[in-house]
Amino acid sequence: MEMKPKVYLFGAADCGKCFYKEKKRHMDIVGFIDNDPAKQGRRFCGLPVYSAKRFKEMKQADAVVIICLWEDNTAKRIARQLEDESGMQRGVDLFLHFEDKAEELSIGKSPKKTTANKTTRFEFGENWQSFVQSLSDEQIKIAMDSLCEMLNITTLAGKRFIDVGSGSGLFSLCARNLGAEVFSFDYDEKSVAATVGLKARYYPEDDKWQVRQGDVLDQDWLTTLGQFDVVYSWGVLHHTGAMWQALANVETLVAEGGSLWISIYNDQGKKSQKWRMIKRKYCKGGRFTKWRLLTAYQIKEMTTQVIHGQNPLAGGKGYARRHRGMSNKHDMIDWIGGYPFQTAKPEQIFSFYFDKGYMLTKLYTWGGGHGCNQFVFRKFKENINETL
């Protein structure tokens, strides 16, 4: 009988729980390690939680796996800590597991990638292609009005507008209607097709609206695009799997004096972690799982509306007017399936861009809800921190 490797997991949190449930058949997972003193000496998933110091004093394991949400400096710092304190080596008996990349990092080697490690990702494009099929003139007008309101403008004539993660292409269309020269791109090929289809319907053969397939995480490619008077990215950057890198990358696209309009999912703490697991389950599940999760969410939303004295059957135009011309049906699918999924508190986004010389000109938040907080920033030639 083949012996299972004796493994400890670093990270007594939701990611560690997911890894434990998925891998316990193949590994002898005997405990957790965590730097949080409040967790040390207790049990998590029925297993003991140790400090790194206590782990060093115990019998050495075959391996330690560090469970991380995303690849970031924190994960690498923890790896260096275990290397220094326990004498372990990455790629030998110490491994980093990224929930959305599942990459095993070895010293001096490129990340190993296998078919089994393929990123779980929601196919946004299918939903957007369905949305544009029923897009009405009234929805377009509502979307244009919201664009004018947020940017405090009546025209974009003579301006360059970039739609980062164009999805359906609706707001690219609105910007073109307002006179802007538009560049649209999306990572999802079907989203690109949806935008191309919308352009062909309203602006065929127009050389002032370009549509491309591209990745906001590809900094080298972004530098070839130049800079824009308006950089628009609504509900996109938190789905890249590397949100903070994406937030930094879009900043380089903004011309001096230009505007940056982004929306990022509100950080609800443990509720956000729960939603993240639901979204991941939806994307990995079959048709029945997807139907069950979507139906459960629809029932929950309808119940909430009834409790607040609203008519759950009154969607359509009313929903579009309240939500930038969007569709209730397609927004529900987008919310349940939207994975990868990261969040941020409003003050985190504000501080991030303030430090880069931006001033906040408009802000809409969801309070404690799970919607997208919206931010419009203005880029100044001089760093704000140096002038205040």
C-alpha positions in Angstrom: 0.0 0.0 0.0 1.4 3.4 -1.0 2.1 5.7 1.9 0.6 9.2 1.8 3.0 12.1 2.5 2.8 13.7 5.9 1.8 17.3 5.3 1.2 20.4 7.3 -0.8 23.3 5.9 0.2 26.9 6.6 -2.9 29.0 6.8 -5.8 28.1 9.2 -8.4 30.0 7.1 -11.0 29.4 4.4 -8.4 28.7 1.7 -6.8 26.1 4.0 -10.2 24.5 4.6 -10.8 24.2 0.9 -7.4 22.7 0.2 -7.9 20.3 3.1 -11.2 19.0 1.8 -9.9 18.6 -1.7 -6.5 17.0 -0.9 -7.1 14.9 2.3 -7.7 11.8 0.3 -4.2 12.0 -1.3 -2.2 13.5 1.6 -1.9 12.7 5.3 -2.7 16.2 6.5 -1.8 16.2 10.1 -2.1 19.8 11.2 -2.0 23.6 10.4 0.6 26.3 11.0 -0.4 29.9 11.5 1.2 33.1 12.6 -2.0 34.3 14.3 -1.5 33.7 18.1 -5.4 33.6 18.5 -5.4 30.4 16.3 -2.4 28.7 17.8 -3.1 25.9 20.3 -6.7 25.5 19.0 -8.1 23.2 16.3 -9.1 23.9 12.8 -10.9 21.4 10.6 -10.5 19.0 13.5 -6.7 19.4 13.4 -4.3 21.2 15.7 -2.9 24.6 14.8 0.8 25.3 15.7 3.1 28.3 15.6 6.1 28.1 13.3 8.3 27.9 16.3 6.3 25.0 17.8 6.4 23.2 14.4 10.2 23.5 14.3 10.4 21.7 17.6 8.3 18.8 16.4 9.1 15.9 14.1 9.8 17.1 10.6 7.0 16.6 8.1 7.4 15.4 4.5 6.1 18.7 3.3 4.5 22.0 4.2 2.1 23.7 1.8 1.5 27.4 2.2 -2.1 28.2 1.2 -2.6 31.6 -0.4 -5.5 33.5 -2.0 -3.3 35.1 -4.6 0.4 35.4 -5.4 1.7 38.3 -3.4 4.6 39.4 -1.2 3.0 38.1 1.9 3.1 34.5 0.7 6.7 34.8 -0.3 7.6 36.4 3.1 6.0 33.4 4.9 8.0 31.0 2.7 11.2 32.8 3.6 10.2 32.6 7.3 9.8 28.8 7.1 13.0 28.5 5.2 14.9 30.4 7.9 13.1 28.9 10.9 12.7 25.3 9.8 15.5 24.8 7.2 13.0 23.8 4.5 13.5 24.4 0.8 10.9 25.6 -1.7 10.3 23.0 -4.4 11.7 20.2 -2.1 9.6 20.1 1.0 8.1 23.5 1.1 5.4 24.6 -1.5 3.3 27.6 -2.2 -0.3 26.8 -3.4 -2.2 29.8 -4.9 -5.9 29.2 -5.0 -6.3 30.8 -8.4 -3.1 29.7 -10.0 -2.2 26.6 -8.1 1.4 27.0 -8.9 4.2 25.1 -7.3 7.2 27.5 -7.0 10.7 26.1 -7.1 13.9 28.1 -6.4 15.6 29.2 -9.7 12.8 27.7 -11.8 9.7 29.0 -13.6 6.4 28.1 -12.1 5.2 24.6 -13.0 1.9 24.5 -14.8 -0.2 21.5 -15.6 -3.6 20.9 -17.0 -4.9 20.0 -13.5 -3.7 23.4 -12.3 -5.6 25.4 -14.8 -7.3 28.5 -13.4 -11.0 28.3 -12.6 -12.5 31.2 -14.4 -16.1 32.3 -15.2 -16.8 32.8 -18.9 -18.2 36.3 -18.8 -18.4 36.5 -22.6 -21.4 34.1 -22.9 -23.4 36.2 -20.6 -22.5 39.4 -22.4 -23.4 37.9 -25.8 -26.8 37.1 -24.4 -27.2 40.6 -23.0 -26.5 42.5 -26.2 -29.0 40.5 -28.1 -31.8 42.2 -26.2 -30.2 45.6 -25.7 -32.6 48.4 -26.2 -32.3 52.1 -27.2 -33.6 53.0 -23.8 -30.9 51.0 -22.0 -28.3 52.7 -24.1 -29.7 56.2 -23.2 -29.7 55.3 -19.5 -26.1 54.1 -19.7 -25.1 57.3 -21.5 -26.7 59.4 -18.9 -24.9 57.5 -16.1 -21.6 58.0 -17.9 -22.2 61.8 -18.2 -23.3 62.0 -14.6 -20.3 60.2 -13.2 -17.7 62.1 -15.3 -19.6 65.3 -15.0 -19.6 65.9 -18.8 -22.0 66.4 -21.7 -19.6 65.4 -24.4 -16.4 63.5 -25.0 -15.6 65.1 -28.4 -11.9 65.2 -29.0 -11.2 62.8 -26.0 -9.6 59.4 -26.0 -11.6 56.7 -24.1 -10.4 53.2 -23.2 -12.8 50.5 -22.0 -10.7 48.1 -19.9 -12.6 44.8 -19.9 -15.3 46.0 -22.3 -17.7 43.0 -21.7 -20.8 43.7 -23.8 -19.3 46.9 -25.2 -22.2 49.0 -24.0 -20.1 51.8 -22.4 -17.7 51.8 -25.3 -20.8 52.5 -27.5 -21.9 55.3 -25.1 -18.5 56.9 -25.2 -18.5 56.8 -29.0 -22.0 58.3 -29.1 -20.6 61.1 -27.0 -17.9 61.8 -29.6 -14.9 60.0 -28.1 -12.2 58.0 -29.9 -12.6 54.6 -28.3 -10.3 51.7 -27.7 -12.0 48.5 -26.2 -10.3 45.4 -25.1 -11.2 42.3 -23.0 -9.4 39.2 -21.9 -12.4 36.9 -22.7 -12.6 36.2 -26.4 -16.4 35.9 -26.4 -16.6 39.3 -24.7 -14.5 40.7 -27.5 -16.9 39.1 -29.9 -19.9 40.8 -28.1 -18.2 44.2 -28.3 -17.3 43.6 -32.0 -20.9 42.7 -32.7 -22.2 45.9 -31.0 -19.8 48.0 -33.0 -20.8 46.4 -36.2 -24.5 47.1 -35.4 -24.0 50.8 -34.6 -20.6 51.9 -36.0 -19.6 49.6 -38.9 -16.4 50.6 -40.7 -15.6 53.3 -38.1 -11.9 53.7 -37.5 -12.4 55.7 -34.4 -13.6 52.7 -32.4 -11.1 49.9 -32.1 -11.7 46.5 -30.4 -9.0 44.1 -29.4 -8.4 41.1 -27.3 -5.9 41.9 -24.5 -4.9 41.3 -20.9 -4.8 44.1 -18.3 -2.0 42.2 -16.5 0.2 42.4 -19.6 2.1 45.7 -18.7 4.3 45.5 -21.8 1.3 45.4 -24.1 -0.5 48.2 -22.2 2.5 50.5 -22.8 1.9 50.2 -26.6 -1.5 51.7 -26.3 -0.5 55.2 -25.1 -2.6 57.3 -22.7 -6.2 58.2 -22.6 -8.4 61.1 -21.3 -10.8 58.6 -19.8 -9.9 55.2 -18.5 -13.0 53.2 -17.7 -13.1 49.8 -16.0 -16.3 48.8 -14.4 -16.4 45.5 -12.4 -13.4 44.1 -14.1 -10.1 44.4 -12.2 -11.3 42.3 -9.2 -11.8 39.3 -11.6 -8.3 39.2 -12.9 -6.8 37.1 -10.1 -4.3 39.9 -9.4 -6.4 42.9 -8.5 -3.7 45.2 -7.1 -1.5 44.6 -10.0 -4.4 45.4 -12.4 -5.2 48.6 -10.4 -1.6 49.7 -10.8 -1.5 48.8 -14.5 -4.6 50.8 -15.5 -3.1 53.9 -13.7 -0.4 54.0 -16.4 -3.0 54.5 -19.1 -4.3 57.7 -17.7 -3.1 60.9 -19.3 -2.3 64.0 -17.2 -5.5 65.7 -16.2 -7.4 62.6 -17.3 -10.1 60.6 -15.4 -10.1 57.1 -14.1 -13.4 55.5 -13.4 -13.3 52.1 -11.7 -15.6 49.9 -9.7 -14.4 47.3 -7.2 -16.4 44.8 -5.1 -16.9 45.9 -1.5 -15.0 44.0 1.1 -17.4 42.4 3.5 -14.9 40.3 5.4 -16.1 36.8 6.1 -19.2 37.3 3.9 -16.8 38.0 1.0 -14.9 34.8 1.7 -18.2 32.9 1.7 -19.2 34.4 -1.6 -15.8 33.5 -3.0 -16.3 29.9 -2.2 -19.8 30.0 -3.8 -18.5 31.5 -7.0 -15.7 29.0 -7.2 -18.2 26.2 -6.7 -20.4 27.6 -9.4 -17.6 27.8 -11.9 -16.3 24.3 -11.2 -19.8 22.7 -11.1 -22.0 21.2 -13.7 -25.3 22.4 -15.0 -27.3 21.2 -12.0 -24.9 22.9 -9.6 -25.1 26.2 -11.5 -28.9 26.0 -11.7 -29.2 25.3 -8.0 -26.9 28.1 -6.9 -28.5 30.6 -9.2 -32.0 29.6 -8.2 -31.1 29.9 -4.5 -29.7 33.4 -5.0 -32.8 34.5 -7.0 -35.1 33.3 -4.3 -33.0 35.1 -1.6 -33.1 38.3 -3.6 -36.9 38.1 -4.2 -37.5 37.4 -0.5 -35.4 40.5 0.4 -37.4 42.6 -2.0 -40.7 41.5 -0.5 -39.5 42.2 3.0 -38.6 45.7 2.0 -42.0 46.2 0.3 -40.7 46.0 -3.3 -42.3 44.0 -6.1 -39.9 41.2 -7.0 -41.5 40.8 -10.5 -40.9 44.5 -11.4 -37.6 44.2 -13.2 -36.9 45.3 -16.8 -37.0 49.1 -17.3 -37.0 49.9 -13.6 -33.9 47.8 -13.0 -32.1 49.3 -16.0 -32.8 52.9 -14.8 -31.4 52.1 -11.4 -28.4 50.1 -12.7 -26.7 51.9 -15.6 -28.9 50.3 -18.2 -28.1 46.8 -17.2 -30.2 43.7 -17.0 -31.3 42.0 -13.7 -31.1 38.5 -15.2 -27.6 39.0 -16.6 -26.3 40.8 -13.5 -27.4 37.9 -11.3 -25.5 35.4 -13.5 -22.5 37.8 -13.5 -22.6 38.0 -9.7 -22.9 34.3 -9.0 -20.3 33.3 -11.5 -17.9 36.1 -11.3 -14.6 34.3 -10.4 -11.7 35.0 -9.7 -13.1 37.3 -7.0 -11.3 39.9 -4.9 -12.6 42.8 -2.8 -11.3 46.0 -1.2 -12.5 48.5 1.3 -13.2 52.0 -0.1 -10.4 53.6 1.9 -7.9 51.1 0.5 -8.7 52.1 -3.1 -8.6 55.8 -2.2 -5.2 55.5 -0.5 -3.8 53.4 -3.3 -4.5 56.1 -5.9 -4.0 59.1 -3.6 -0.4 58.0 -3.1 0.0 58.0 -6.9 -1.1 61.6 -7.3 -4.9 61.2 -7.9 -7.7 63.1 -6.4 -11.1 61.5 -5.8 -13.9 63.4 -7.6 -16.8 61.1 -7.1 -17.6 58.1 -4.9 -20.6 55.8 -4.6 -20.4 53.0 -2.0 -22.6 50.1 -1.0 -22.1 50.5 2.7 -22.1 46.9 4.1 -23.6 45.4 0.9 -21.9 43.1 -1.7 -22.1 45.5 -4.7 -19.4 47.4 -6.4 -18.1 50.7 -5.0 -17.5 53.2 -7.7 -14.7 55.7 -7.9 -13.8 58.5 -10.3 -10.3 59.9 -9.9 -8.5 62.8 -11.6 -4.8 62.5 -12.4 -2.8 65.6 -11.6 0.6 66.6 -13.1 2.0 67.3 -9.7 1.8 64.7 -6.9 -1.0 65.7 -4.5 1.1 64.6 -1.5 3.8 67.2 -2.4 1.3 70.1 -2.9 -0.9 69.7 0.2 
